[in-house]
Amino acid sequence: MVKKILCLILIGTAAIGCKEKSEEVTHKYTNALIHETSPYLLQHAHNPVNWEAWHPDVLERAQKEDKLLLISIGYAACHWCHVMEEECFEDEQVAKIMNENFINIKIDREERPDVDQIYMDAIQMISGQGGWPLNIVALPDGRPFWGATYVPKDNWIKSLNQLVELYKTDKPRVTKYAEDLANGLQAINLVENNDKSDLYTLEQLDGAVQNWSQYFDTFLGGHKQAPKFMMPNNWDFLLHYATTMDKPEIMEFVDTTLTRMAFGGIYDHVGGGFSRYAVDTKWHVPHFEKMLYDNGQLTSLYAKAYAVTKNDLYKNVAMETIAFVKEELLDESGGFYSSLDADSLDENGKLEEGAYYVWTKEELMELLGKDYEIFQEYFNINSYGLWENGNYVLIRDKSDEEIAEKLNISTSELEGTIKEALAILKKERNERPRPRLDDKILTSWNGLMLKGLVDAYRYLGNKDYLDLALKNAKFIEEKMIQEDYSLYRNHKKGKSSINAFLDDYATVIDAYLSLYEVTFDDKWLQLSKKLLDYTQMHFWDKASGMFFYTSDINQSLIRRTIEVDDNVISSSNSMMAINLFKMHKIYPGETYGKTSEQMLKNVQKDFDRRAQSFSNWLHLVLFQNQNFYEIAIVGQNHQQLGQEIGMEYVPNSVLLGSAKEGEIELLKNRAVDGSTLIYICIEGACKLPVTNVEEALKQI
């Protein structure tokens, strides 16, 4: 069993964790998932359950045969998904019940968030809670009537038998419940087109942040709760709010949060990058899976925070996070893989969460020798850093200066010792069985990472980050964008199969616009605009004034979701509203600005009560109520001046540049022979041009 998990769990993927290549293995069972590319689906391709992927023809067959759907949703880095597979889906007795009574569908939630959203809402309506694995039993047409997360084998068998019997003996009752639930799923997703109220004001925004602040953990950072998720969009907005509204107490909270996250065990001090969340209040013990979407957003956040504070900790975190992504998640094509699993093999050959990342005191003493004393003080190899079973998760709680003073050594000596020690640990860790890799490439997550690289180049000035960004941008252009400017959602080994969703478009539009701002290559701006225009044509809902999550060319299931709440990733509608706002500044003749403003009005009623769930939207409140600047640079030296201005944190601005007159209205009639001029404009009305960055910044 262990060998199977270790060497075959990612069929079609490098056998992550294998010390040597396994001999060829024949499988007793193979189901339809063998034809998929998702590592999560391929993990289940040799279950005795007759799994199928989510396809229209499968749903049609279910209705023809009047057979219930059993839909099981998870993802490759999900610990309890693996547990349930081993206990239930690899069991022949369980498989017999499932195969005889259901059409069984396996879904990778990361590939099909459109389906996952609906069934996650359903289980929360049924039970008040949700999670993964997410198991749903639905009528043949897809309307759900029962759901559960992880279920042990005996309970699973009992539940399935009861559901089958209920459907046979009281089908009208089941159908009525499913019908009511479907109506509820429609109702909770309604967004009203609010064309009567005024825009949210800065005074209202102050009140909303004040309400939100009662949940701030001002000592340990983040919110007063466990588990703690990193919520990059929360801190990104508060950074923007604190700087443009002159709120030092909010800036102090942002600093505390970013520092504690960087000090915590949730950050991989040995190899860089962040895990998904911490199970405690002090950011110490993570759920060890590492996701591309977290690390892309956090790269952006720490780069911006460095621009504001010049805190080297933030710069180092951004740099080390990029190094992790480049080493572990970069495909040779320029695309980025999705995640590393939480589980890996321990020294006894058992799959264990965090085994790759944790250390015993004895290991550290043996590896580090004379430097152990300094290391244990720095990373709390004591009761504060102890996790369980004698394992330590590295965590800091003091600055370099505090520790150096306590140890009576110089800061440079401390930094040198810690750097050498971490290099030793990394070399040792590389010999351990590695966590499993989910090597599918998702467009939206790549858009977030591309934006992270662009922001890192912009604020840290390292050209390697721009080179990596351009490679990724070209990958998206060549592999994910189709001739009509529609996108694919997924890619693996040359194959893409799923139409993209709104978040795919929103993140790539944002990333390409940001890439234009640091390169002034018109190609990226034009691609951004064409993708934006495609979304308006195929995702726009005139009735609500919002965008559907799915395109009008996709098959609809129960409802077309309208996503507005900002979660660990910002909602697709909030990202689109910001994209539209910024594009309006460049193309004022289009309807982008009007659309963005209406979208903001449609959701602002919830800001007072739940600001943290709309934090990405709140950028727009600042944009609408404060001056927003178009910065146009025209002349031969536009690249250099653009880079200098770009390194300043000016969130309420968009940068444009050209060596001579450009096609964009803001760049027309601005060129003067022999000079490079900087124009600071608001809605196309520009102040007198200046020739240096210092003078330009004075005008902002």
ABEGO torsion letter per residue (X at the ends): XAAAAAAAABBGBBBBGBABBBBBBBBABBBAAAABABAAAAAAAABABBBBBBBAAAAAAAAAAGBBBBBBBBBAABAAAAAAAAAAAABAAAAAAAAAABBBBBBBAAABAAAAAAAAAAAAAAAGBBEOBBBBBBBAAGBBABBBBBBBAAAAAAAAAAAAAAAAABAAAAAAAAAAAAAAAAAAABBBBBAABBBBBAAAAAAAAAAAAAABBAAAEEBBBOBBBAGAAAAAAAAAAAAAAGBAAAAAAAAAAAAAAAABAABBAAAEEBBABBABAAGABBBABBBAAAAAAAAAAAAAAAAAAGBAAAAAAAAAAAAAAAAAABBAAGBBBABBBABBBBAAGBBBBGAAABBBAAAAAAAAEAAAAAAAAAAGBBAAABBBGGBBBBBBABBAAAAAAAAGBBAAAAAAAAAAAAAAAAAAAAABBBBBBBABBBAAAAAAAAAAAAAAAAAAGBAAAAAAAAAAAAAAAAAABBAAGBBBABBBGGBBABBBBAAAAAAAAAAAAAAAAAAGBAAAAAAAAAAAAAAAAAABBAAAGBBBABBAABBBBGBBBBBABBBABBBAAAAAAAAAAAAAAABAABAAAAAAAAAAAAAAAAAAABAAAAAAAAAAAAAAABBBBBBBBBEAAAAAAAAAAAABBBABBBBBBBABBBABAAABGABBBGBBBBBBBBGGBBBBBBABAAAAAAAX
